[in-house]
Amino acid sequence: MKRYILSALTVAATAVIAAPAVQAFEPTVSLQERRLEQLDLSTKAVSNIQAERLNHLDSQTKAVTHIQATRLDFLNNQTKAVEDIQAERLFHLDTQTKAVGNIQAERLNHLDSQTKAVSDIQATRLDFLNNQTKAVEDVQAARLDALDARTKGAN
């Protein structure tokens, strides 16, 4: 860009320096026409400089836009990677939770089975003890009946 500015300034300076030499060869050109030509050259030089500045600014803007787009792509990729990692972690935790739940369910089933078995054993023991008690009571009742019969027969 500096090169373009220097070139434009050189053209403008050359025009200013060359104007008196041209005037010597063209005596019929009025002073006002020479001033207009000088102003036209200066205006064109300024327009060229401004055009170059605008081109430079456009290039910078495009470069910045491209850099920002690249950064956004990078950040989007990072975000997606983090989301994927978090999804995998959640899946792993869900799997672990389900496994723990299954293990606890199996333990509860085992404890329920043991409790039922113990209850069945205790019920069987109670039935056995009730039967023994009834048998003892029957034996004692029979003995009492026999003693009563002897006592009545002896009387």
N, C-alpha and C positions, 0 to 999 in steps of 0.2 A: 504494500500500500504506500509505503514511503517513496518507493520508486515512482509510482504513478503521480504522487503529489509533486515530487521533484520535477518530473517530466512536464507536468502542467505549469509549474512555476517557471520552468525554463522557457516553455513556449510563450508564456505571458511576458517574460523579461525580453526575449528575443523580439517579440512584437513591439515592445516599447522602444527598444534600442534601434530596431530597423525602421521604425516609423519616420524619423527625421531623414534617413537616407532615402527612403522612398519619396519623401516630400521634395527632395532636391530634384528628383527626376520628373516629378509630376507637379509642375507649378500651377496647374489649373485646378487642382483639388483644393477645395476650400478647407479652412481650419475646422469648421463644424463637421464636415464629412470625415476628416481624419479623427476627430474626437469620437464620432459615432463608430468608426471602424475599431478604434482602440477600446471603446466600451464593449463592442460586440466580442472582440477577442478576449477581453477580461471576463465577460459574462460566460463565454464558452469554456474558458479555463476553470472558472468557479463551478460551472455545471459539471464539467468532467471530474473535478475533485470531489464534488458532492456525490456524483454517481459512483465513484470508486469507494467512497466512504460507505455508501449504502450497500454496495456489493460486499464490502468487508463485514459490515454489521449483519447482513443476511447470512453470510458464511458462518459467522460466529454463532448466530442464533440457531442455525441448522446444526452446528456441531454441539451446542449445548442441549438442544432437543434430542439429538441422537444419544448423547451421554446419559441424559435423564431417562430416556427409554430403556437404555441398557441397564441402568441401575434399577429401574422398576422391574425389569425382567428378572434380574438377579434376586431382588427382594421377593418377588412372587415365587421364584423357584425355592428360595430358602423357606418361605412361609409354607409352601406345599410340602417340602421335606419335613418340616417340624410337625405339620398336621399329620403326615403319614406315620411319623414316629409315634406321635401321641395316640393315633388310632391303633397302632400295633401294641402299644403298652396297655391301652384299654382292653383290647382283645385278650391279651395275655392275662390281665387282672380278672377279666370276666371268666376266662377258662379256669384260673386258679380258684376263683370264688365258687364256680360250679363244682369243681373237684372237691373242695372242702365241704360244700353242701352235700355232695354224694357220700363222702366219707362219714359225715355226721349222721346222715340218714341211715347208712348201713350200721353204724354203731348203735343208733337208737333201735333199729330193728333187732339187732343182736341182744340189746338189753331187754327189749320187750319179750323176746323169745325166752331169755333166761328167767325173767320175772314170771312169765306164764308157766314155765317148767317148775319153778320153785313153788308157785301157787298150786299146781297140779300135785306135786309131791306132798305139800302140806295138807291138801284136801284128802289125799290118799291116806296119809298118816292119821288125820283126824277120823276118817272113816274106820281105819283099823283100830284106833283107840276107842272109838264109840262101840265098835263091835266087841272088843275085848271087855269093855266096861259092861255092856249088855250081857255078855256071856258070864262074867263074874257075878253080875246081879242075878242072872238066871240060876247059876250054881248056888248062890247064897239063898235065893228064894226056895230052891229045891231042898237045901239043907234045913232051912227053917221049917219048911213043910214037914220034912221027915222028923225033925225034933218035936214039932207040934204033934204029929201023929203018935210018936212014942210017948210024949208026955200025956196025951189023951188016953192012950192005950194003957198006960201004967196007972192011970187014975181009975 
